[in-house]
Amino acid sequence: MIFGGFEYKGLSNVGDHIQSLAAEQFLPEINVRLNRDSLSNYQGEEPVLLIMNGWFSHSPNTCFPPANQISGLYWGFHVTAWNNSWKFIAKKDTLAYLKRYEPIGCRDRYTAEKLRTYGIRSFYSKCLTLTLPIRNNTPKDGYNIFVDFPSSLAPKHIQRNSLSISHFIPSNLSEKIKRIYARYLINLYKENAKLIITTRLHCALPCIAMGIPVIFWGNKNEYRVSLLEDIGLKIHDISILRNVDNIDVRNVNYKNSNSILEWEKVNWHPSPIAFENEKREMTSKIKQMISDRLVCLI
């Protein structure tokens, strides 16, 4: 029995690697790395325990079903409607594979409910990035950090003493460099962020886990990000920003604009989300699942 981790060849969203860091904290070591989008092509001889926490898949035709050598432990599993991934999930051989490893822990309620319609036992697990340790100290001179969000759309007092960064990096970088950058970002947020303003789910979730205040902009009707409101974080409608540009909330004159009115309601000084009790429950359950799987494989 060996332990596996993901790699994401040719992709540029470091949020994938942040998810892997969160999953791999529960494994004793990583012996082999498998490309997330070509799991059906794996040809290793030894069985691999692989935590299936993440977004599936850019290439469902080479991902589902995973190779028989892969012992998938499903937590934080999300199936996208962005392409035809559900078509491949519904294949008989994929469903047979999932039956071997049920119950399937799903990142969002929709994925869990949809799997049940195919006869797969599932539960709503949320994402393992929510299990990252809370930080010990709040930085005295921290930064407001904008992550893939234009700082010009924030009030002037939030723009001051701020940093702007992105979760997108060159896709041709080595997987090792991408993992190093993922660790760097987590440490940057932990040590320096007094506020995170972001459109990236896997910036928001680990920062919530670390006790950092977060303002999230997205589409609340998109099931990919729906867990944010379940844990108490408001999803601000990103579409209103099309009509708001370089406006200081203290000097708004366009009261007839619904977008401006919604923008005025944003709390730019939120408190951290209290998540420690649920985090302990999640951590205990994932550890027990791993222990039970290892016993079964001995």
Residue pairs with C-beta under 8 A, 6 or more apart in sequence:
1 46
1 47
1 48
1 49
1 71
1 294
1 297
1 298
2 31
2 32
2 44
2 46
2 47
2 48
2 49
3 27
3 28
3 29
3 30
3 31
3 32
3 48
3 49
3 50
4 30
4 31
4 32
4 33
4 34
4 48
4 49
4 50
4 70
5 20
5 23
5 24
5 27
5 30
5 32
5 33
5 34
5 50
6 16
6 20
6 23
6 33
6 34
6 35
6 36
6 50
6 54
7 33
7 34
7 35
7 36
7 175
8 16
8 17
8 35
8 36
8 37
8 175
8 178
9 35
9 175
10 171
10 172
11 58
11 171
12 168
12 169
12 170
12 171
13 167
13 168
14 167
14 168
14 169
14 178
14 181
14 182
14 185
15 167
15 200
15 201
15 202
15 203
16 36
16 54
16 55
16 202
17 178
17 179
17 181
17 182
18 129
18 182
18 185
18 186
18 202
18 203
18 206
19 53
19 54
19 55
19 76
19 127
19 128
19 129
19 202
20 53
20 54
20 179
20 182
21 179
21 182
21 183
21 186
22 53
22 127
22 128
22 129
22 130
22 131
22 132
22 206
23 51
23 53
23 54
23 75
23 76
23 128
24 30
24 51
25 131
25 132
26 51
26 128
26 286
26 287
26 290
27 49
27 51
27 290
31 48
32 44
32 48
33 175
34 42
34 48
34 50
34 70
36 54
36 56
36 57
36 63
37 57
37 58
37 59
37 62
37 63
38 59
38 62
38 63
39 50
39 62
39 63
39 64
39 66
39 67
39 70
40 62
40 63
40 64
40 65
40 66
40 67
41 62
41 67
42 48
42 66
42 67
42 69
42 70
43 67
43 69
44 69
45 69
46 69
47 69
47 70
47 71
47 297
48 69
48 70
48 71
49 71
49 73
49 290
49 293
49 294
49 297
50 66
50 70
50 71
50 72
50 73
51 73
51 75
51 128
51 290
52 72
52 73
52 74
52 75
52 76
52 77
53 75
53 76
53 77
53 107
53 127
53 128
54 76
54 77
54 78
55 78
55 80
55 224
56 63
56 64
56 77
56 78
56 79
56 80
56 85
57 63
57 64
57 80
57 85
58 83
60 83
60 84
60 85
60 87
60 88
60 89
61 88
63 85
63 88
64 85
64 88
64 89
64 91
64 94
64 97
65 91
65 93
65 94
65 96
65 97
65 98
66 72
66 97
68 97
71 101
71 293
71 297
72 97
72 101
73 101
73 289
73 290
73 293
74 98
74 101
74 102
74 103
74 104
74 105
74 106
74 125
75 105
75 125
75 128
75 286
75 289
76 105
76 106
76 107
76 125
76 126
76 127
76 128
76 129
77 104
77 105
77 106
77 107
77 111
77 125
78 106
78 107
78 108
78 111
78 224
79 85
79 86
79 89
79 111
79 114
79 115
80 224
81 223
86 114
88 94
89 95
89 98
89 115
89 118
90 118
95 118
95 119
95 120
98 104
98 115
98 120
99 119
99 120
102 120
102 121
102 122
103 121
103 122
103 123
104 112
104 115
104 120
104 121
104 122
104 123
105 122
105 123
105 124
105 125
105 289
106 112
106 115
106 122
106 123
106 124
106 125
107 125
107 126
107 127
107 227
108 124
108 223
108 224
108 226
108 227
109 124
109 223
109 226
109 227
109 230
110 223
110 226
111 122
111 223
112 122
112 123
112 124
113 122
115 122
116 122
125 282
126 227
126 230
126 231
126 282
127 202
127 205
127 227
128 282
128 286
129 202
129 205
129 206
129 209
130 205
130 206
130 208
130 209
130 231
130 275
130 278
130 279
130 282
131 209
131 279
131 282
131 283
131 286
132 186
132 206
132 209
132 210
133 209
133 210
134 209
134 210
134 211
134 276
134 279
135 190
135 191
135 210
135 211
135 212
138 194
138 211
139 191
139 192
139 193
139 194
142 192
142 193
142 194
142 195
143 161
143 162
143 163
143 192
143 193
143 194
144 154
144 158
144 159
144 161
144 162
144 163
144 193
144 194
144 195
144 197
145 162
145 163
145 164
145 165
145 188
145 189
145 192
145 193
145 195
145 196
145 197
146 154
146 162
146 163
146 164
146 165
146 197
146 198
147 165
147 166
147 167
147 196
147 197
147 198
147 199
147 200
147 203
148 166
148 167
148 168
148 198
148 199
148 200
148 203
149 197
149 198
149 199
149 217
151 158
151 159
151 162
151 164
151 197
152 159
152 245
152 246
153 241
153 244
153 245
153 246
153 247
154 162
154 197
154 268
155 248
155 249
155 250
155 268
156 248
157 268
158 195
158 197
158 268
163 192
165 185
165 188
167 185
167 200
167 202
167 203
169 178
169 181
173 181
185 203
186 206
186 210
189 196
189 203
189 206
189 207
189 210
189 212
190 210
190 212
193 207
193 212
194 212
194 213
195 212
195 213
195 214
195 215
195 268
195 269
195 270
196 203
196 204
196 207
196 212
196 213
196 214
196 215
197 214
197 215
197 217
198 204
198 207
198 214
198 215
198 216
198 217
199 216
199 217
199 218
199 238
201 218
201 224
201 225
201 228
204 214
204 216
204 228
204 233
205 227
205 228
207 214
208 214
208 231
208 233
208 272
208 273
208 275
209 275
209 279
211 272
212 272
213 269
213 270
213 271
213 272
214 233
214 270
214 273
215 236
215 266
215 267
215 268
215 270
216 225
216 228
216 233
216 234
216 235
216 236
217 235
217 236
217 237
217 238
217 241
218 225
218 228
218 235
218 236
218 238
219 225
219 235
219 237
219 238
219 239
220 226
220 229
220 235
220 237
225 235
228 235
229 235
231 273
231 275
231 278
232 273
232 274
233 273
234 267
236 262
236 266
237 262
240 258
240 259
240 262
240 263
241 259
241 263
242 259
243 257
243 259
243 260
244 259
244 260
244 263
247 260
247 263
249 263
249 264
249 266
249 268
252 260
252 263
252 264
254 260
255 261
